[in-house]
C-alpha cells in the first residue's frame, strides 16, 4: 500500500521531508507557488495552491 501526503508550500522544509518519505514508501504531492520552488523540483506531483480547483482535488 502506498501512502500519499499532501504538502501546501514548496520551500526547503517541504523538500527535506521528500527523501525520508520516499524511503518509507510515501508519495509526496506538493502545492507550491511555482514549479521552480525547492520542493516542487523533487516532488512526484506538483500543483499551484492559488488554484481553488487544484486545492479541492488535493484534499
C-alpha distance matrix in Angstrom:
0.0 3.8 6.5 9.8 13.2 16.5 19.6 23.1 25.5 25.4 27.5 27.3 25.4 22.5 22.7 22.9 19.5 17.7 18.1 16.9 13.8 13.0 13.7 11.0 8.3 9.3 10.8 14.3 16.4 20.0 22.9 26.1 29.7 29.8 27.8 29.9 28.6 27.2 23.6 23.7 24.7 21.5 18.8 16.8 18.1 21.4 23.5 26.7 26.7 30.2 29.2 28.7 26.8 24.3 23.8 23.4 20.8 19.0 18.9
3.8 0.0 3.8 6.6 10.0 13.2 16.2 19.7 21.9 21.7 23.8 23.8 22.0 19.0 19.1 19.6 16.3 14.3 15.0 14.2 10.9 10.1 11.5 9.2 6.0 6.0 7.0 10.5 12.7 16.4 19.4 22.4 26.1 26.1 24.1 26.1 24.8 23.5 19.8 19.9 21.0 17.8 15.1 13.1 14.5 17.7 20.0 23.2 23.4 26.9 26.1 25.9 24.1 21.3 20.9 21.0 18.3 16.2 16.5
6.5 3.8 0.0 3.8 6.7 10.2 13.2 16.7 19.2 19.4 21.5 21.6 19.5 16.5 17.3 17.7 14.2 12.8 14.3 13.2 9.5 10.0 11.8 9.1 6.9 4.9 6.1 8.7 10.8 14.2 17.0 20.2 23.9 24.3 22.8 24.9 23.1 21.9 18.1 18.5 20.1 17.1 14.1 12.9 13.7 16.4 18.3 21.2 20.9 24.5 23.9 23.5 22.1 19.4 18.4 18.6 16.4 13.9 13.8
9.8 6.6 3.8 0.0 3.8 6.7 10.0 13.3 15.8 16.1 18.6 19.2 17.4 14.0 15.1 16.2 12.9 11.4 13.7 13.3 9.5 10.2 13.0 11.0 8.9 5.6 4.6 5.9 7.2 10.6 13.3 16.6 20.2 20.8 19.5 21.7 19.9 19.1 15.3 15.4 17.5 14.9 11.5 10.5 10.6 12.9 14.6 17.5 17.1 20.7 20.2 20.0 18.7 15.8 14.9 15.4 13.3 10.4 10.8
13.2 10.0 6.7 3.8 0.0 3.8 6.6 10.0 12.6 13.3 15.6 16.3 14.2 11.0 12.7 13.8 10.6 9.9 12.9 12.4 8.9 10.8 13.6 11.7 10.7 6.9 6.2 5.1 6.2 8.6 11.1 14.2 17.8 18.9 18.1 20.0 17.7 16.9 13.1 13.8 16.3 14.0 10.8 11.0 10.8 12.1 13.5 15.8 14.9 18.6 18.7 18.5 18.0 15.0 13.4 14.5 13.2 9.7 9.9
16.5 13.2 10.2 6.7 3.8 0.0 3.8 6.6 9.6 10.8 13.6 15.1 13.4 10.0 12.2 14.1 11.5 10.9 14.5 14.7 11.5 13.3 16.4 15.1 14.0 10.2 8.5 6.0 4.8 5.9 7.6 10.9 14.5 15.8 15.5 17.7 15.4 15.3 11.7 12.0 15.0 13.6 10.3 10.9 9.5 9.8 10.4 12.3 11.1 14.8 15.1 15.0 14.9 11.8 10.0 11.7 10.8 7.1 7.9
19.6 16.2 13.2 10.0 6.6 3.8 0.0 3.8 6.1 7.6 10.0 11.8 10.2 6.9 9.8 11.9 9.9 10.1 13.9 14.4 12.0 14.1 17.2 16.3 15.9 12.2 10.7 7.2 6.2 4.9 6.2 8.5 12.0 13.7 13.9 15.5 12.7 12.5 9.3 10.2 13.5 12.5 9.9 11.8 10.5 9.7 10.2 11.2 9.8 13.5 14.6 15.1 15.8 12.6 10.6 13.2 13.0 9.4 10.4
23.1 19.7 16.7 13.3 10.0 6.6 3.8 0.0 3.8 6.8 9.4 12.2 11.1 8.5 11.5 14.0 12.8 13.1 17.0 17.7 15.6 17.6 20.8 20.1 19.6 15.9 14.1 10.6 8.6 6.0 4.8 6.4 9.3 11.8 13.0 14.6 11.8 12.6 10.2 10.6 14.3 14.3 12.0 14.0 12.0 9.9 9.3 8.9 6.7 10.2 11.9 12.6 14.0 11.2 8.9 12.1 12.7 9.5 10.7
25.5 21.9 19.2 15.8 12.6 9.6 6.1 3.8 0.0 3.8 6.0 9.3 9.0 7.0 9.7 12.4 12.3 12.8 16.5 17.7 16.3 18.2 21.2 21.2 21.0 17.6 15.7 11.9 10.3 6.8 5.7 4.8 7.3 9.7 11.2 12.0 8.7 9.6 8.1 9.0 12.4 13.0 11.7 14.4 12.9 10.3 10.0 9.2 7.7 10.6 13.1 14.6 16.3 13.4 11.7 15.3 15.8 12.8 14.4
25.4 21.7 19.4 16.1 13.3 10.8 7.6 6.8 3.8 0.0 3.8 6.9 7.9 5.8 7.0 10.3 11.0 10.9 14.3 16.2 15.2 16.6 19.7 20.2 20.1 17.0 15.0 11.2 9.9 6.4 6.6 4.6 7.2 8.1 8.7 8.9 5.5 5.9 4.7 5.8 8.9 9.8 9.3 12.5 11.6 9.1 9.9 9.8 9.8 12.6 14.8 17.0 18.2 14.9 14.0 17.6 17.5 14.5 16.7
27.5 23.8 21.5 18.6 15.6 13.6 10.0 9.4 6.0 3.8 0.0 3.8 5.7 5.5 6.4 8.9 10.6 11.4 14.2 16.0 15.9 17.5 20.1 21.0 21.4 18.6 17.1 13.5 13.0 9.8 10.3 8.0 9.6 10.5 11.2 10.0 6.2 5.3 5.7 8.2 10.2 11.0 11.5 15.1 14.8 12.6 13.7 13.3 13.0 15.4 18.1 20.2 21.8 18.6 17.4 21.0 21.1 18.0 19.8
27.3 23.8 21.6 19.2 16.3 15.1 11.8 12.2 9.3 6.9 3.8 0.0 3.8 5.4 5.0 6.1 8.8 10.1 12.1 13.8 14.6 16.2 18.3 19.5 20.5 18.1 17.2 13.9 14.4 11.9 13.3 11.5 13.3 13.6 13.6 11.9 8.5 5.8 6.4 9.8 10.6 10.7 12.0 15.8 16.4 14.9 16.6 16.7 16.5 19.1 21.7 23.7 25.0 21.7 20.6 24.0 23.8 20.5 22.1
25.4 22.0 19.5 17.4 14.2 13.4 10.2 11.1 9.0 7.9 5.7 3.8 0.0 3.8 5.4 5.1 6.6 9.1 11.4 12.1 12.6 15.0 16.8 17.4 18.8 16.2 16.0 12.7 13.7 11.7 13.3 12.4 14.8 15.8 15.9 14.9 11.3 8.9 8.0 11.6 13.0 12.1 12.6 16.1 16.7 15.6 17.2 17.5 16.6 19.6 22.0 23.4 24.8 21.6 19.9 23.0 23.0 19.4 20.5
22.5 19.0 16.5 14.0 11.0 10.0 6.9 8.5 7.0 5.8 5.5 5.4 3.8 0.0 3.8 5.5 5.5 6.9 10.1 11.1 10.6 12.8 15.3 15.7 16.3 13.5 12.7 9.2 10.0 8.0 10.1 9.9 12.9 13.8 13.5 13.4 10.0 8.0 5.6 8.8 10.8 9.6 9.3 12.7 13.0 12.1 13.9 14.6 14.0 17.3 19.3 20.7 21.7 18.3 16.8 19.9 19.6 16.0 17.3
22.7 19.1 17.3 15.1 12.7 12.2 9.8 11.5 9.7 7.0 6.4 5.0 5.4 3.8 0.0 3.8 5.4 5.4 7.8 10.0 10.2 11.4 13.8 15.2 15.8 13.5 12.5 9.5 10.7 9.2 11.8 11.2 14.0 13.8 12.7 12.0 9.1 6.1 4.0 7.6 8.3 6.8 7.7 11.4 12.6 12.1 14.6 15.9 16.1 19.3 21.1 23.0 23.6 20.0 19.1 22.2 21.4 18.0 19.8
22.9 19.6 17.7 16.2 13.8 14.1 11.9 14.0 12.4 10.3 8.9 6.1 5.1 5.5 3.8 0.0 3.8 5.6 6.7 7.9 9.3 11.1 12.5 13.9 15.4 13.6 13.7 11.3 13.4 12.4 15.1 14.7 17.5 17.5 16.5 15.5 12.6 9.2 7.8 11.4 11.6 9.5 10.7 14.0 15.7 15.7 18.2 19.4 19.3 22.6 24.5 26.0 26.8 23.2 22.0 24.9 24.2 20.6 21.9
19.5 16.3 14.2 12.9 10.6 11.5 9.9 12.8 12.3 11.0 10.6 8.8 6.6 5.5 5.4 3.8 0.0 3.8 5.8 5.7 6.1 8.7 10.3 10.9 12.3 10.3 10.8 8.7 11.4 11.2 14.3 14.9 18.1 18.5 17.4 17.2 14.3 11.5 8.9 12.1 12.9 10.2 10.1 12.9 14.5 15.0 17.5 19.1 18.7 22.2 23.8 24.9 25.3 21.8 20.4 22.9 22.0 18.3 19.3
17.7 14.3 12.8 11.4 9.9 10.9 10.1 13.1 12.8 10.9 11.4 10.1 9.1 6.9 5.4 5.6 3.8 0.0 3.8 5.7 5.1 6.2 8.8 9.9 10.4 8.5 8.2 6.4 9.3 9.8 13.4 14.2 17.6 17.3 15.6 15.7 13.5 10.8 7.7 10.1 10.5 7.2 6.9 9.4 11.6 12.7 15.7 17.9 18.2 21.8 22.9 24.2 24.1 20.5 19.7 22.1 20.7 17.2 18.8
18.1 15.0 14.3 13.7 12.9 14.5 13.9 17.0 16.5 14.3 14.2 12.1 11.4 10.1 7.8 6.7 5.8 3.8 0.0 3.8 5.4 5.2 6.4 8.9 10.0 9.5 10.0 9.5 12.6 13.5 17.1 17.7 20.9 20.3 18.2 17.9 16.0 12.9 10.5 12.8 12.2 8.6 9.4 11.3 14.3 15.8 19.1 21.4 21.9 25.5 26.5 27.9 27.7 24.0 23.4 25.8 24.1 20.7 22.2
16.9 14.2 13.2 13.3 12.4 14.7 14.4 17.7 17.7 16.2 16.0 13.8 12.1 11.1 10.0 7.9 5.7 5.7 3.8 0.0 3.8 5.4 5.1 6.5 8.8 8.6 10.5 10.4 14.0 15.1 18.7 19.7 23.1 22.9 21.2 21.1 18.8 15.7 13.1 15.7 15.7 12.2 12.2 13.9 16.5 18.1 21.2 23.4 23.4 27.0 28.1 29.1 28.9 25.4 24.3 26.3 24.9 21.3 22.2
13.8 10.9 9.5 9.5 8.9 11.5 12.0 15.6 16.3 15.2 15.9 14.6 12.6 10.6 10.2 9.3 6.1 5.1 5.4 3.8 0.0 3.8 5.4 5.1 6.3 4.9 7.0 7.3 11.0 12.8 16.4 18.0 21.7 21.7 20.0 20.6 18.4 15.8 12.6 14.6 15.2 11.7 10.6 11.6 13.9 15.9 18.7 21.2 21.1 24.9 25.5 26.2 25.9 22.4 21.3 23.1 21.4 18.0 18.8
13.0 10.1 10.0 10.2 10.8 13.3 14.1 17.6 18.2 16.6 17.5 16.2 15.0 12.8 11.4 11.1 8.7 6.2 5.2 5.4 3.8 0.0 3.8 5.3 5.0 5.2 6.4 7.8 11.5 13.7 17.5 19.0 22.6 22.0 19.7 20.4 18.8 16.3 13.3 14.6 14.5 10.7 9.8 10.0 13.1 15.6 18.9 21.8 22.3 26.1 26.4 27.4 26.6 23.0 22.5 24.2 22.1 19.0 20.3
13.7 11.5 11.8 13.0 13.6 16.4 17.2 20.8 21.2 19.7 20.1 18.3 16.8 15.3 13.8 12.5 10.3 8.8 6.4 5.1 5.4 3.8 0.0 3.8 5.5 7.4 9.8 11.4 15.1 17.3 21.0 22.5 26.0 25.5 23.2 23.6 21.9 19.1 16.3 18.0 17.6 13.8 13.5 13.8 16.9 19.4 22.7 25.5 25.9 29.6 30.1 30.9 30.2 26.6 26.0 27.6 25.5 22.4 23.3
11.0 9.2 9.1 11.0 11.7 15.1 16.3 20.1 21.2 20.2 21.0 19.5 17.4 15.7 15.2 13.9 10.9 9.9 8.9 6.5 5.1 5.3 3.8 0.0 3.8 5.6 9.0 11.0 14.8 17.2 20.8 22.8 26.5 26.4 24.5 25.2 23.3 20.7 17.5 19.3 19.5 15.8 14.7 14.7 17.3 19.8 22.7 25.5 25.4 29.2 29.5 29.9 29.1 25.8 24.9 26.0 24.1 20.9 21.3
8.3 6.0 6.9 8.9 10.7 14.0 15.9 19.6 21.0 20.1 21.4 20.5 18.8 16.3 15.8 15.4 12.3 10.4 10.0 8.8 6.3 5.0 5.5 3.8 0.0 3.8 6.6 9.6 13.0 16.1 19.7 21.9 25.7 25.4 23.2 24.4 22.9 20.7 17.3 18.3 18.7 15.0 13.3 12.4 15.0 18.0 20.9 24.0 24.3 28.0 27.9 28.2 27.0 23.8 23.2 24.2 21.8 19.0 19.7
9.3 6.0 4.9 5.6 6.9 10.2 12.2 15.9 17.6 17.0 18.6 18.1 16.2 13.5 13.5 13.6 10.3 8.5 9.5 8.6 4.9 5.2 7.4 5.6 3.8 0.0 3.8 6.3 9.7 12.7 16.2 18.7 22.4 22.5 20.6 22.1 20.3 18.4 14.8 15.8 16.8 13.4 11.1 10.6 12.5 15.1 17.8 20.7 20.7 24.4 24.4 24.7 23.7 20.4 19.6 20.7 18.6 15.5 16.2
10.8 7.0 6.1 4.6 6.2 8.5 10.7 14.1 15.7 15.0 17.1 17.2 16.0 12.7 12.5 13.7 10.8 8.2 10.0 10.5 7.0 6.4 9.8 9.0 6.6 3.8 0.0 3.8 6.6 10.0 13.4 16.0 19.7 19.5 17.5 19.3 17.9 16.5 12.8 13.0 14.2 11.2 8.2 7.1 8.7 11.6 14.4 17.6 18.0 21.7 21.4 22.0 20.8 17.4 17.1 18.3 15.9 13.0 14.4
14.3 10.5 8.7 5.9 5.1 6.0 7.2 10.6 11.9 11.2 13.5 13.9 12.7 9.2 9.5 11.3 8.7 6.4 9.5 10.4 7.3 7.8 11.4 11.0 9.6 6.3 3.8 0.0 3.8 6.5 10.1 12.4 16.1 16.2 14.6 16.3 14.5 13.3 9.5 9.9 11.8 9.2 6.0 6.4 7.3 9.1 11.7 14.5 14.8 18.5 18.7 19.5 18.9 15.3 14.7 16.6 14.7 11.4 13.1
16.4 12.7 10.8 7.2 6.2 4.8 6.2 8.6 10.3 9.9 13.0 14.4 13.7 10.0 10.7 13.4 11.4 9.3 12.6 14.0 11.0 11.5 15.1 14.8 13.0 9.7 6.6 3.8 0.0 3.8 6.9 9.8 13.4 13.6 12.3 14.6 13.1 13.0 9.4 8.6 11.2 9.8 6.1 6.2 4.9 6.0 8.1 11.0 11.5 15.1 15.0 16.0 15.2 11.6 11.3 13.5 11.6 8.4 10.9
20.0 16.4 14.2 10.6 8.6 5.9 4.9 6.0 6.8 6.4 9.8 11.9 11.7 8.0 9.2 12.4 11.2 9.8 13.5 15.1 12.8 13.7 17.3 17.2 16.1 12.7 10.0 6.5 3.8 0.0 3.8 6.1 9.8 10.3 9.7 11.8 9.9 10.3 7.0 6.3 9.7 9.3 6.4 8.1 6.3 4.9 6.4 8.4 8.7 12.4 13.1 14.5 14.6 10.9 10.4 13.4 12.4 9.2 11.8
22.9 19.4 17.0 13.3 11.1 7.6 6.2 4.8 5.7 6.6 10.3 13.3 13.3 10.1 11.8 15.1 14.3 13.4 17.1 18.7 16.4 17.5 21.0 20.8 19.7 16.2 13.4 10.1 6.9 3.8 0.0 3.8 7.1 8.5 9.1 11.7 9.9 11.5 9.1 7.8 11.6 12.2 9.7 11.2 8.5 5.6 4.6 5.1 5.0 8.6 9.5 11.2 11.9 8.4 7.8 11.4 11.1 8.4 11.2
26.1 22.4 20.2 16.6 14.2 10.9 8.5 6.4 4.8 4.6 8.0 11.5 12.4 9.9 11.2 14.7 14.9 14.2 17.7 19.7 18.0 19.0 22.5 22.8 21.9 18.7 16.0 12.4 9.8 6.1 3.8 0.0 3.8 5.4 7.0 8.8 6.8 9.2 8.0 6.7 10.3 11.9 10.5 12.7 10.5 7.1 6.3 5.2 5.8 8.4 10.4 12.9 14.1 11.0 10.7 14.5 14.5 12.1 14.8
29.7 26.1 23.9 20.2 17.8 14.5 12.0 9.3 7.3 7.2 9.6 13.3 14.8 12.9 14.0 17.5 18.1 17.6 20.9 23.1 21.7 22.6 26.0 26.5 25.7 22.4 19.7 16.1 13.4 9.8 7.1 3.8 0.0 3.8 7.2 8.5 7.3 10.6 10.7 9.2 12.2 14.6 13.7 15.8 13.5 9.7 8.1 5.5 6.4 7.2 9.8 12.9 14.7 12.1 12.2 16.0 16.4 14.7 17.3
29.8 26.1 24.3 20.8 18.9 15.8 13.7 11.8 9.7 8.1 10.5 13.6 15.8 13.8 13.8 17.5 18.5 17.3 20.3 22.9 21.7 22.0 25.5 26.4 25.4 22.5 19.5 16.2 13.6 10.3 8.5 5.4 3.8 0.0 3.8 5.3 5.7 9.4 10.0 7.6 9.8 12.8 12.5 14.5 12.4 8.8 8.1 6.7 9.2 10.0 11.7 15.2 16.2 13.5 14.4 18.0 17.8 16.2 19.3
27.8 24.1 22.8 19.5 18.1 15.5 13.9 13.0 11.2 8.7 11.2 13.6 15.9 13.5 12.7 16.5 17.4 15.6 18.2 21.2 20.0 19.7 23.2 24.5 23.2 20.6 17.5 14.6 12.3 9.7 9.1 7.0 7.2 3.8 0.0 3.8 5.6 8.5 8.7 5.5 6.8 10.0 10.0 11.6 10.1 7.1 7.9 8.3 11.3 12.8 13.8 17.1 17.4 14.2 15.6 19.0 18.0 16.3 19.7
29.9 26.1 24.9 21.7 20.0 17.7 15.5 14.6 12.0 8.9 10.0 11.9 14.9 13.4 12.0 15.5 17.2 15.7 17.9 21.1 20.6 20.4 23.6 25.2 24.4 22.1 19.3 16.3 14.6 11.8 11.7 8.8 8.5 5.3 3.8 0.0 3.8 6.5 8.4 6.4 6.3 10.0 11.2 13.7 13.0 10.3 11.4 11.4 13.9 15.2 16.8 20.2 20.9 17.7 18.7 22.3 21.5 19.5 22.7
28.6 24.8 23.1 19.9 17.7 15.4 12.7 11.8 8.7 5.5 6.2 8.5 11.3 10.0 9.1 12.6 14.3 13.5 16.0 18.8 18.4 18.8 21.9 23.3 22.9 20.3 17.9 14.5 13.1 9.9 9.9 6.8 7.3 5.7 5.6 3.8 0.0 3.8 5.8 5.2 6.5 9.3 10.3 13.4 12.7 10.0 11.2 10.9 12.4 14.3 16.4 19.4 20.4 17.2 17.4 21.1 20.6 18.2 20.9
27.2 23.5 21.9 19.1 16.9 15.3 12.5 12.6 9.6 5.9 5.3 5.8 8.9 8.0 6.1 9.2 11.5 10.8 12.9 15.7 15.8 16.3 19.1 20.7 20.7 18.4 16.5 13.3 13.0 10.3 11.5 9.2 10.6 9.4 8.5 6.5 3.8 0.0 3.8 5.5 5.6 7.3 9.2 12.8 13.2 11.3 13.3 13.8 14.9 17.3 19.4 22.0 22.9 19.5 19.3 22.9 22.2 19.3 21.9
23.6 19.8 18.1 15.3 13.1 11.7 9.3 10.2 8.1 4.7 5.7 6.4 8.0 5.6 4.0 7.8 8.9 7.7 10.5 13.1 12.6 13.3 16.3 17.5 17.3 14.8 12.8 9.5 9.4 7.0 9.1 8.0 10.7 10.0 8.7 8.4 5.8 3.8 0.0 3.8 5.3 5.4 6.0 9.8 10.2 8.9 11.3 12.5 13.4 16.4 18.0 20.3 20.9 17.2 16.9 20.2 19.3 16.2 18.7
23.7 19.9 18.5 15.4 13.8 12.0 10.2 10.6 9.0 5.8 8.2 9.8 11.6 8.8 7.6 11.4 12.1 10.1 12.8 15.7 14.6 14.6 18.0 19.3 18.3 15.8 13.0 9.9 8.6 6.3 7.8 6.7 9.2 7.6 5.5 6.4 5.2 5.5 3.8 0.0 3.8 5.5 5.3 8.2 7.8 5.9 8.5 10.1 11.9 14.7 15.8 18.4 18.6 15.0 15.4 18.7 17.5 14.9 17.9
24.7 21.0 20.1 17.5 16.3 15.0 13.5 14.3 12.4 8.9 10.2 10.6 13.0 10.8 8.3 11.6 12.9 10.5 12.2 15.7 15.2 14.5 17.6 19.5 18.7 16.8 14.2 11.8 11.2 9.7 11.6 10.3 12.2 9.8 6.8 6.3 6.5 5.6 5.3 3.8 0.0 3.8 6.0 8.7 9.6 8.7 11.7 13.4 15.6 18.1 19.2 21.9 21.9 18.3 19.0 22.3 20.7 18.3 21.3
21.5 17.8 17.1 14.9 14.0 13.6 12.5 14.3 13.0 9.8 11.0 10.7 12.1 9.6 6.8 9.5 10.2 7.2 8.6 12.2 11.7 10.7 13.8 15.8 15.0 13.4 11.2 9.2 9.8 9.3 12.2 11.9 14.6 12.8 10.0 10.0 9.3 7.3 5.4 5.5 3.8 0.0 3.8 6.7 8.9 9.3 12.8 15.2 16.9 19.9 20.8 23.1 22.8 19.0 19.4 22.3 20.6 17.8 20.5
18.8 15.1 14.1 11.5 10.8 10.3 9.9 12.0 11.7 9.3 11.5 12.0 12.6 9.3 7.7 10.7 10.1 6.9 9.4 12.2 10.6 9.8 13.5 14.7 13.3 11.1 8.2 6.0 6.1 6.4 9.7 10.5 13.7 12.5 10.0 11.2 10.3 9.2 6.0 5.3 6.0 3.8 0.0 3.8 5.5 6.6 10.2 13.0 14.6 17.9 18.3 20.2 19.7 15.9 16.3 18.9 17.0 14.1 16.9
16.8 13.1 12.9 10.5 11.0 10.9 11.8 14.0 14.4 12.5 15.1 15.8 16.1 12.7 11.4 14.0 12.9 9.4 11.3 13.9 11.6 10.0 13.8 14.7 12.4 10.6 7.1 6.4 6.2 8.1 11.2 12.7 15.8 14.5 11.6 13.7 13.4 12.8 9.8 8.2 8.7 6.7 3.8 0.0 3.8 6.9 10.5 13.9 15.8 19.0 18.7 20.4 19.1 15.4 16.4 18.4 15.8 13.5 16.4
18.1 14.5 13.7 10.6 10.8 9.5 10.5 12.0 12.9 11.6 14.8 16.4 16.7 13.0 12.6 15.7 14.5 11.6 14.3 16.5 13.9 13.1 16.9 17.3 15.0 12.5 8.7 7.3 4.9 6.3 8.5 10.5 13.5 12.4 10.1 13.0 12.7 13.2 10.2 7.8 9.6 8.9 5.5 3.8 0.0 3.8 7.0 10.6 12.6 15.7 15.0 16.7 15.4 11.7 12.9 15.1 12.5 10.5 13.8
21.4 17.7 16.4 12.9 12.1 9.8 9.7 9.9 10.3 9.1 12.6 14.9 15.6 12.1 12.1 15.7 15.0 12.7 15.8 18.1 15.9 15.6 19.4 19.8 18.0 15.1 11.6 9.1 6.0 4.9 5.6 7.1 9.7 8.8 7.1 10.3 10.0 11.3 8.9 5.9 8.7 9.3 6.6 6.9 3.8 0.0 3.8 7.1 9.4 12.3 12.1 14.3 13.6 9.9 11.2 14.0 12.2 10.2 13.7
23.5 20.0 18.3 14.6 13.5 10.4 10.2 9.3 10.0 9.9 13.7 16.6 17.2 13.9 14.6 18.2 17.5 15.7 19.1 21.2 18.7 18.9 22.7 22.7 20.9 17.8 14.4 11.7 8.1 6.4 4.6 6.3 8.1 8.1 7.9 11.4 11.2 13.3 11.3 8.5 11.7 12.8 10.2 10.5 7.0 3.8 0.0 3.8 6.4 8.9 8.3 10.7 10.3 6.7 8.3 11.3 10.1 8.7 12.3
26.7 23.2 21.2 17.5 15.8 12.3 11.2 8.9 9.2 9.8 13.3 16.7 17.5 14.6 15.9 19.4 19.1 17.9 21.4 23.4 21.2 21.8 25.5 25.5 24.0 20.7 17.6 14.5 11.0 8.4 5.1 5.2 5.5 6.7 8.3 11.4 10.9 13.8 12.5 10.1 13.4 15.2 13.0 13.9 10.6 7.1 3.8 0.0 3.8 5.4 5.8 8.8 9.6 6.8 7.8 11.4 11.3 10.3 13.4
26.7 23.4 20.9 17.1 14.9 11.1 9.8 6.7 7.7 9.8 13.0 16.5 16.6 14.0 16.1 19.3 18.7 18.2 21.9 23.4 21.1 22.3 25.9 25.4 24.3 20.7 18.0 14.8 11.5 8.7 5.0 5.8 6.4 9.2 11.3 13.9 12.4 14.9 13.4 11.9 15.6 16.9 14.6 15.8 12.6 9.4 6.4 3.8 0.0 3.8 5.4 7.2 9.1 6.8 5.9 9.7 10.7 9.3 11.5
30.2 26.9 24.5 20.7 18.6 14.8 13.5 10.2 10.6 12.6 15.4 19.1 19.6 17.3 19.3 22.6 22.2 21.8 25.5 27.0 24.9 26.1 29.6 29.2 28.0 24.4 21.7 18.5 15.1 12.4 8.6 8.4 7.2 10.0 12.8 15.2 14.3 17.3 16.4 14.7 18.1 19.9 17.9 19.0 15.7 12.3 8.9 5.4 3.8 0.0 3.8 6.3 9.0 8.1 7.8 10.9 12.6 12.1 14.1
29.2 26.1 23.9 20.2 18.7 15.1 14.6 11.9 13.1 14.8 18.1 21.7 22.0 19.3 21.1 24.5 23.8 22.9 26.5 28.1 25.5 26.4 30.1 29.5 27.9 24.4 21.4 18.7 15.0 13.1 9.5 10.4 9.8 11.7 13.8 16.8 16.4 19.4 18.0 15.8 19.2 20.8 18.3 18.7 15.0 12.1 8.3 5.8 5.4 3.8 0.0 3.8 5.6 5.4 6.4 8.8 10.1 10.7 12.9
28.7 25.9 23.5 20.0 18.5 15.0 15.1 12.6 14.6 17.0 20.2 23.7 23.4 20.7 23.0 26.0 24.9 24.2 27.9 29.1 26.2 27.4 30.9 29.9 28.2 24.7 22.0 19.5 16.0 14.5 11.2 12.9 12.9 15.2 17.1 20.2 19.4 22.0 20.3 18.4 21.9 23.1 20.2 20.4 16.7 14.3 10.7 8.8 7.2 6.3 3.8 0.0 3.8 5.4 5.2 6.2 8.6 9.7 11.0
26.8 24.1 22.1 18.7 18.0 14.9 15.8 14.0 16.3 18.2 21.8 25.0 24.8 21.7 23.6 26.8 25.3 24.1 27.7 28.9 25.9 26.6 30.2 29.1 27.0 23.7 20.8 18.9 15.2 14.6 11.9 14.1 14.7 16.2 17.4 20.9 20.4 22.9 20.9 18.6 21.9 22.8 19.7 19.1 15.4 13.6 10.3 9.6 9.1 9.0 5.6 3.8 0.0 3.8 5.5 5.1 6.1 8.5 10.2
24.3 21.3 19.4 15.8 15.0 11.8 12.6 11.2 13.4 14.9 18.6 21.7 21.6 18.3 20.0 23.2 21.8 20.5 24.0 25.4 22.4 23.0 26.6 25.8 23.8 20.4 17.4 15.3 11.6 10.9 8.4 11.0 12.1 13.5 14.2 17.7 17.2 19.5 17.2 15.0 18.3 19.0 15.9 15.4 11.7 9.9 6.7 6.8 6.8 8.1 5.4 5.4 3.8 0.0 3.8 5.5 5.1 6.0 8.9
23.8 20.9 18.4 14.9 13.4 10.0 10.6 8.9 11.7 14.0 17.4 20.6 19.9 16.8 19.1 22.0 20.4 19.7 23.4 24.3 21.3 22.5 26.0 24.9 23.2 19.6 17.1 14.7 11.3 10.4 7.8 10.7 12.2 14.4 15.6 18.7 17.4 19.3 16.9 15.4 19.0 19.4 16.3 16.4 12.9 11.2 8.3 7.8 5.9 7.8 6.4 5.2 5.5 3.8 0.0 3.8 5.4 4.9 6.5
23.4 21.0 18.6 15.4 14.5 11.7 13.2 12.1 15.3 17.6 21.0 24.0 23.0 19.9 22.2 24.9 22.9 22.1 25.8 26.3 23.1 24.2 27.6 26.0 24.2 20.7 18.3 16.6 13.5 13.4 11.4 14.5 16.0 18.0 19.0 22.3 21.1 22.9 20.2 18.7 22.3 22.3 18.9 18.4 15.1 14.0 11.3 11.4 9.7 10.9 8.8 6.2 5.1 5.5 3.8 0.0 3.8 5.3 5.4
20.8 18.3 16.4 13.3 13.2 10.8 13.0 12.7 15.8 17.5 21.1 23.8 23.0 19.6 21.4 24.2 22.0 20.7 24.1 24.9 21.4 22.1 25.5 24.1 21.8 18.6 15.9 14.7 11.6 12.4 11.1 14.5 16.4 17.8 18.0 21.5 20.6 22.2 19.3 17.5 20.7 20.6 17.0 15.8 12.5 12.2 10.1 11.3 10.7 12.6 10.1 8.6 6.1 5.1 5.4 3.8 0.0 3.8 5.5
19.0 16.2 13.9 10.4 9.7 7.1 9.4 9.5 12.8 14.5 18.0 20.5 19.4 16.0 18.0 20.6 18.3 17.2 20.7 21.3 18.0 19.0 22.4 20.9 19.0 15.5 13.0 11.4 8.4 9.2 8.4 12.1 14.7 16.2 16.3 19.5 18.2 19.3 16.2 14.9 18.3 17.8 14.1 13.5 10.5 10.2 8.7 10.3 9.3 12.1 10.7 9.7 8.5 6.0 4.9 5.3 3.8 0.0 3.8
18.9 16.5 13.8 10.8 9.9 7.9 10.4 10.7 14.4 16.7 19.8 22.1 20.5 17.3 19.8 21.9 19.3 18.8 22.2 22.2 18.8 20.3 23.3 21.3 19.7 16.2 14.4 13.1 10.9 11.8 11.2 14.8 17.3 19.3 19.7 22.7 20.9 21.9 18.7 17.9 21.3 20.5 16.9 16.4 13.8 13.7 12.3 13.4 11.5 14.1 12.9 11.0 10.2 8.9 6.5 5.4 5.5 3.8 0.0
